[in-house]
Amino acid sequence: MLGLVSAQTVVLNDKTITILKDEVVLEVSGLVCSFCATGLQGGLSSLKYVDGKKYKNGVFVNVEYQYAVIAEMIDHDINVDEAITMITKSGYEVLSVYTNRTGEKIEVRRFEAKKDEK
């Protein structure tokens, strides 16, 4: 049986990332260490409809290139706004969100980078 992989790519911080259908990629600013990644991974994996069979409990975090991938259960979408709120409450900033709901086209939401408040 021939399987069809539905995927598109984006470039984030000089890294080409393949976004499969049923995945959400978040560009996250402020990740500096593996401890940050582990904490973020734990929080995001607790969201409803995360497919815990992929990655580590459904989430992959890349500190070097500043992004997180969330695997969604088939035919279920995670609440992206809830994910963004969880990330920002953890002290990080979400710069963009990429979704590939159909497997044919990536949708992008970009956010203004906040200036340092003094």
Buried (B, 14 or more C-beta within 10 A) or exposed (E): EEEEEEBBEBEBEEEEBEBBBBBBBBBBBBBEEEEBBEBBBBBBBEBEBBBEEBBEBBBBBBBEBBBBBBBBBEEEEBEBEEBBEBBBEBEBBBBBBBBBBEBEEBEEBEBEEEEEEE
